[in-house]
Amino acid sequence: MRTLRFHCTLIVLALASASFADTPTEDVQRDITRVQNATRSFVSLDKAVAAGYARDGGGCVQNQPHGAMGFHHYNNAWLDAKLEVERPEILVYERLANGEYRLNGVEYIVPFSAWPETNDAPTVMGQKLKRARKLGIWYLHVWIWLENPSGLFADWNPRVTCL
């Protein structure tokens, strides 16, 4: 009985930690507001393209049953070691049933050629970027326009679909 109570206590503590971990700090919330202000006009893909983002976002990236990311529209001018909250390297869109694109989030990336994978991870918004060895990049998704039940910085959003 004591062992069962101990395990239940650990589960409750883990669940409580997970919910608190997804609550943005004041600094992160301030950064979210900054990037939302900087990308607000990019809800229109045409305006994003005019600002230097690629029109072609490649294929829709998904990982069912965890969800999807969507289409990644790069701004190649910002692919370097410098991370700026207001200049995300990628805008992440979802194609809707009517054919329109909806901006759901951003992604910050740094190529290994600019920041070697053997170094400590670069950071933005107080978060360490993740390694994607197969892609040769550091990356971090931020779901600033579509809430993600998996978390603000989660890779996959179960609310995003690939049509």
C-alpha positions as CSV (number, residue, x, y, z in Angstrom):
1,M,0.0,0.0,0.0
2,R,2.8,2.4,0.9
3,T,4.5,1.7,-2.5
4,L,1.2,2.4,-4.4
5,R,0.7,5.7,-2.4
6,F,4.3,6.7,-3.2
7,H,3.8,6.0,-7.0
8,C,0.5,7.9,-7.0
9,T,2.2,10.9,-5.3
10,L,4.9,10.9,-8.0
11,I,2.3,10.8,-10.8
12,V,0.4,13.7,-9.2
13,L,3.6,15.7,-8.8
14,A,4.7,15.0,-12.4
15,L,1.3,16.1,-13.7
16,A,1.4,19.3,-11.6
17,S,4.9,20.0,-12.9
18,A,3.9,19.5,-16.5
19,S,1.0,22.0,-16.2
20,F,3.2,24.6,-14.5
21,A,6.0,24.1,-17.1
22,D,3.6,25.2,-19.9
23,T,2.6,28.4,-18.2
24,P,4.8,31.1,-19.9
25,T,6.9,33.2,-17.6
26,E,6.5,36.9,-17.7
27,D,9.7,37.2,-19.9
28,V,8.4,34.5,-22.3
29,Q,5.0,36.1,-22.5
30,R,6.7,39.4,-23.4
31,D,8.7,37.7,-26.1
32,I,5.5,36.0,-27.5
33,T,3.9,39.5,-27.7
34,R,6.9,40.8,-29.5
35,V,6.9,38.0,-32.1
36,Q,3.2,38.2,-32.6
37,N,3.5,42.0,-33.2
38,A,6.3,41.3,-35.7
39,T,4.5,38.6,-37.6
40,R,0.9,39.9,-37.4
41,S,0.9,41.0,-41.0
42,F,2.1,37.5,-42.1
43,V,-1.3,36.0,-41.5
44,S,-1.4,36.7,-45.2
45,L,1.1,34.4,-46.9
46,D,1.4,37.0,-49.7
47,K,2.7,39.6,-47.2
48,A,5.2,37.0,-45.8
49,V,6.5,36.3,-49.3
50,A,6.9,40.1,-49.9
51,A,8.9,40.2,-46.7
52,G,11.4,37.5,-47.9
53,Y,9.8,34.2,-46.8
54,A,9.5,31.5,-49.5
55,R,6.1,31.0,-51.1
56,D,6.8,27.2,-51.3
57,G,6.6,25.7,-47.8
58,G,7.5,22.2,-49.0
59,G,5.4,19.3,-47.9
60,C,3.2,19.4,-44.8
61,V,5.1,17.8,-41.9
62,Q,3.1,15.5,-39.7
63,N,3.7,12.7,-37.2
64,Q,0.4,11.0,-36.4
65,P,-1.1,10.4,-33.9
66,H,0.9,13.3,-32.3
67,G,-0.3,15.9,-34.8
68,A,1.4,18.0,-37.4
69,M,3.6,21.0,-37.8
70,G,2.4,22.2,-41.1
71,F,4.2,24.0,-44.0
72,H,7.5,25.6,-43.2
73,H,8.2,28.9,-45.1
74,Y,11.8,29.9,-44.7
75,N,13.5,33.3,-44.8
76,N,17.0,32.3,-46.0
77,A,18.4,35.7,-45.2
78,W,18.1,34.9,-41.5
79,L,19.8,31.4,-41.6
80,D,22.8,32.2,-39.4
81,A,23.9,31.9,-35.8
82,K,21.9,35.0,-34.7
83,L,18.5,34.4,-33.1
84,E,16.2,37.4,-32.9
85,V,12.7,37.0,-31.3
86,E,11.1,39.3,-33.8
87,R,12.7,37.7,-36.8
88,P,11.8,34.0,-36.8
89,E,13.6,32.0,-39.6
90,I,10.5,30.1,-40.4
91,L,6.7,30.8,-40.4
92,V,4.6,27.7,-39.9
93,Y,1.3,27.6,-41.8
94,E,-1.6,25.1,-42.1
95,R,-3.6,24.7,-45.3
96,L,-7.3,24.8,-44.5
97,A,-10.1,23.0,-46.3
98,N,-10.9,26.1,-48.4
99,G,-7.3,26.2,-49.7
100,E,-6.2,29.2,-47.6
101,Y,-3.2,29.2,-45.4
102,R,-3.4,30.0,-41.7
103,L,-0.3,31.1,-39.7
104,N,-0.1,28.9,-36.6
105,G,3.4,29.5,-35.3
106,V,7.0,30.2,-35.9
107,E,10.2,28.2,-35.8
108,Y,13.7,29.4,-34.9
109,I,16.5,27.5,-36.5
110,V,20.3,27.7,-36.6
111,P,22.3,25.6,-39.1
112,F,25.1,23.5,-37.7
113,S,27.4,25.3,-40.1
114,A,26.8,28.5,-38.1
115,W,26.6,26.9,-34.6
116,P,28.3,23.4,-34.5
117,E,26.2,20.6,-33.0
118,T,29.0,19.9,-30.6
119,N,28.4,23.3,-28.9
120,D,25.9,23.9,-26.2
121,A,22.5,24.6,-27.7
122,P,21.7,28.2,-28.7
123,T,18.7,29.7,-26.8
124,V,15.8,32.0,-27.6
125,M,12.9,32.9,-25.4
126,G,14.8,31.3,-22.5
127,Q,14.6,27.9,-24.3
128,K,17.4,25.8,-25.6
129,L,17.0,24.8,-29.2
130,K,16.7,21.1,-30.0
131,R,19.1,19.2,-32.3
132,A,17.9,17.8,-35.6
133,R,21.0,15.9,-36.7
134,K,19.5,14.5,-39.9
135,L,18.5,18.1,-40.9
136,G,21.8,19.7,-39.7
137,I,20.0,22.3,-37.6
138,W,19.1,23.5,-34.1
139,Y,15.4,24.3,-33.9
140,L,12.5,25.4,-31.7
141,H,8.8,25.7,-32.5
142,V,6.7,28.3,-30.9
143,W,2.9,28.0,-31.3
144,I,2.0,31.7,-31.0
145,W,-1.1,31.9,-33.2
146,L,-2.7,28.5,-32.5
147,E,-2.8,27.1,-29.0
148,N,-1.1,23.7,-28.7
149,P,-2.4,21.4,-26.0
150,S,1.0,19.6,-26.1
151,G,2.7,22.8,-25.1
152,L,3.9,26.2,-26.4
153,F,7.3,24.8,-27.5
154,A,6.2,21.3,-28.5
155,D,7.1,20.0,-32.0
156,W,3.7,18.5,-32.8
157,N,0.3,20.2,-32.5
158,P,-2.6,17.7,-32.4
159,R,-4.9,20.6,-33.7
160,V,-2.9,20.9,-37.0
161,T,-3.8,18.7,-39.9
162,C,-2.2,18.1,-43.3
163,L,-4.9,18.2,-46.0
